[in-house]
Amino acid sequence: MSKLHQVTSYLKYWLNAVDKHSLQAPFIYELYTGVIRPNNHQQHFESIERLRGQYKASDRAISVIDFGAGSKVASGNTRKIKDIASKGLTRKKYSEMLYRLCRFLEAKNIVELGTSLGINTLYLANNKNSMITTFEGSPAICEIASHSFQQMGTDNIHLIEGNIDHNLQAFVESSQPIDVAFIDANHRYEPTVTYFDTMLSKIHDQSCFIFDDIHWSGEMEQAWKEIRSHYRVSLSIDLYQMGLIFFNPDLRKQHYTLQF
Ligand SMILES: C[S@@+](CC[C@H](N)C(=O)[O-])C[C@H]1O[C@@H](n2cnc3c(N)ncnc32)[C@H](O)[C@@H]1O
C-alpha cells in the first residue's frame, strides 16, 4: 500500500465514521452495539494469544509462495515466523469481533480464505457448533497452521492446502450453504471479486462475508466498491480494516462507515 493512499483513505474513513448515536435501524444498532463494538476480552482466548506470542518470538525462517499481491511483511520467498506473526495476521481485536459475529449469526459453515499461521482460524473455531474450512497455499505455512490446530486440540477445522484460485470452485460446489466467509488471501482486485462471485452461489439470506484490507490499495478499494454495490448485497459496513456485507433482502440497501 502506498503511504499516500494509506493516509488519504484513513482520513476519509475517519471523517465519515459514525458511532451508535447515528444508527436508527434496529438491526444495525444491535449489530454495532452488541457484536461489533464490545471489547470484552474473553478468558478462553488466552491460550490462542500465548500461541501467537510463541510465533512472534520464533526466529525460524520458512519459505513461502507469493500468490500475487505480495506480502505485507517482506519481499522475497523466505520469511521469519516472527515477521508473519507480527505483521501478517488479523489483530486480536478484529479476531474477537469475527468470533462474536459468527456466534451472533449462529454460523455453522464458516469459510476462511487465507489461513496463515491459523491464529484467526482458532478464534473462529471457538464457535464449537461450527465447521471452519480454511484455505492456505504455502505448504510450510500450512504445516505451522496444522501444528496450531493440533496444539489447541481443535476438531472443527478443515485446512485445504493449495492455490485458492484452483480449488475454491470445487469446494463451493460440494459445500453446504455458507454462513460466514472471511476473505483474507490474495489482496488484489481480480481474485477478490472472483472469490466473491464463486461463493455467491452458496449464500442464504443470513449469510455474511467479511473482506480484509478493503483500503489496502486502489485495486482493493475498487473491489470493495463493486462488491458492496452488488444487487444481492443489502447492508454493507466499512470498519476501515475490514468490510462486512450482508445479503438479507429484508434489510434496506444501505452503507455505513462505523468507528471501530
Ligand atoms: C493475510 S494472510 C491471512 C491471515 C489470516 N487470515 C489471519 O486472519 O490471521 C494471507 C494468507 O493467504 C495466503 N494466500 C494468498 N493468496 C493465496 C492463494 N491464491 N491461494 C492460497 N493461499 C493464498 C498467503 O499465503 C497468506 O498466508
The ligand as an SDF file (V2000), in Angstrom:
LIG
                    3D

 27 29  0  0  0  0  0  0  0  0999 V2000
   -3.0360  -12.0380    5.3300 C   0  0  0  0  0  0  0  0  0  0  0  0
   -2.6410  -13.7190    5.4080 S   0  0  0  0  0  0  0  0  0  0  0  0
   -4.0220  -14.4440    6.2170 C   0  0  0  0  0  0  0  0  0  0  0  0
   -4.1330  -14.0600    7.6370 C   0  0  0  0  0  0  0  0  0  0  0  0
   -5.1790  -14.8210    8.4140 C   0  0  0  0  0  0  0  0  0  0  0  0
   -6.4460  -14.9280    7.7320 N   0  0  0  0  0  0  0  0  0  0  0  0
   -5.4210  -14.1020    9.7180 C   0  0  0  0  0  0  0  0  0  0  0  0
   -6.5070  -13.5760    9.8820 O   0  0  0  0  0  0  0  0  0  0  0  0
   -4.5410  -14.0650   10.5520 O   0  0  0  0  0  0  0  0  0  0  0  0
   -2.9160  -14.2440    3.7640 C   0  0  0  0  0  0  0  0  0  0  0  0
   -2.5650  -15.6980    3.5300 C   0  0  0  0  0  0  0  0  0  0  0  0
   -3.2070  -16.0990    2.3340 O   0  0  0  0  0  0  0  0  0  0  0  0
   -2.3540  -16.9460    1.6170 C   0  0  0  0  0  0  0  0  0  0  0  0
   -2.7260  -16.8090    0.1990 N   0  0  0  0  0  0  0  0  0  0  0  0
   -2.7380  -15.6860   -0.5480 C   0  0  0  0  0  0  0  0  0  0  0  0
   -3.1760  -15.9440   -1.7780 N   0  0  0  0  0  0  0  0  0  0  0  0
   -3.4570  -17.2740   -1.8210 C   0  0  0  0  0  0  0  0  0  0  0  0
   -3.9470  -18.1440   -2.8300 C   0  0  0  0  0  0  0  0  0  0  0  0
   -4.2400  -17.7030   -4.0610 N   0  0  0  0  0  0  0  0  0  0  0  0
   -4.1120  -19.4460   -2.5220 N   0  0  0  0  0  0  0  0  0  0  0  0
   -3.8210  -19.9060   -1.2790 C   0  0  0  0  0  0  0  0  0  0  0  0
   -3.3590  -19.1280   -0.2800 N   0  0  0  0  0  0  0  0  0  0  0  0
   -3.1760  -17.8310   -0.5550 C   0  0  0  0  0  0  0  0  0  0  0  0
   -0.9560  -16.4530    1.9090 C   0  0  0  0  0  0  0  0  0  0  0  0
   -0.0070  -17.4970    1.7650 O   0  0  0  0  0  0  0  0  0  0  0  0
   -1.0800  -15.9690    3.3570 C   0  0  0  0  0  0  0  0  0  0  0  0
   -0.6650  -16.9340    4.2660 O   0  0  0  0  0  0  0  0  0  0  0  0
  1  2  1  0
  2  3  1  0
  2 10  1  0
  3  4  1  0
  4  5  1  0
  5  6  1  0
  5  7  1  0
  7  8  2  0
  7  9  1  0
 10 11  1  0
 11 12  1  0
 11 26  1  0
 12 13  1  0
 13 14  1  0
 13 24  1  0
 14 15  1  0
 14 23  1  0
 15 16  2  0
 16 17  1  0
 17 18  1  0
 17 23  2  0
 18 19  1  0
 18 20  2  0
 20 21  1  0
 21 22  2  0
 22 23  1  0
 24 25  1  0
 24 26  1  0
 26 27  1  0
M  CHG  2   2   1   9  -1
M  END
$$$$
